[in-house]
Amino acid sequence: MALDARIRELDNRHQTLDRLIDDERRRPSADEIRLKELKRQKLRLKEEIASLRLRVH
């Protein structure tokens, strides 16, 4: 069950990053460097989540 909890935690962080990306995009002068970093973090989390889900099933 520890893996399930970890996946939920990472899913929550992934959703938070999604909101931060949307918020940054809405700003009149969005910081492209920040956007790029947030997207990179989101992708890393997505890859980790996928990897963990494979281990669970």
N, C-alpha and C positions, 0 to 999 in steps of 0.2 A: 503493500500500500504506500510505501514511502515514495515510490516513483509516481504514483497518481497525484500525490500531494505536490511533488516537485513540478509536474506538468501543469497543474492548476496554477501554481505560483508563477511559472513562466508565461502561461497564457494571460494572466493578469498583467504582468509587466509588458507583454506584447501589446495588449489593448491600451495600456497607458501610453506607450510610445506612439501608437496610432493616433491617439488624441493630441499628443504633443506635436506631432507632425502636422495634423490638421490645423491646430492653433497657430503654428508658425507660418503655414501657408496663407492663412487669413490676414496676417499682419500686412500692412501697406508696404513695408520694406522688409520682406522676409530675409532672414540670414541664411544664405545658401550653404554656407559651411556647416551651420548648425543642422540644417535639414539633412545634409549628406551624412553627418554623424548619426543623427537619430535613425535614419533609414538603414544605416549599416548595423546599428545595434539591433534594430527590429529584425533584420535578416538573420543575424547570428542567433537570436532567440528562436526564430522560426526553424532554423536548422537544428538547433538543440532539441526543440519540442518534437520535431519529426523523428529524430534519432531515438529519443526516449520512448515515443509511441511505438516504434518498431520493437523495442526491447520488451514492452508490456505485452504485446500481442504475439 
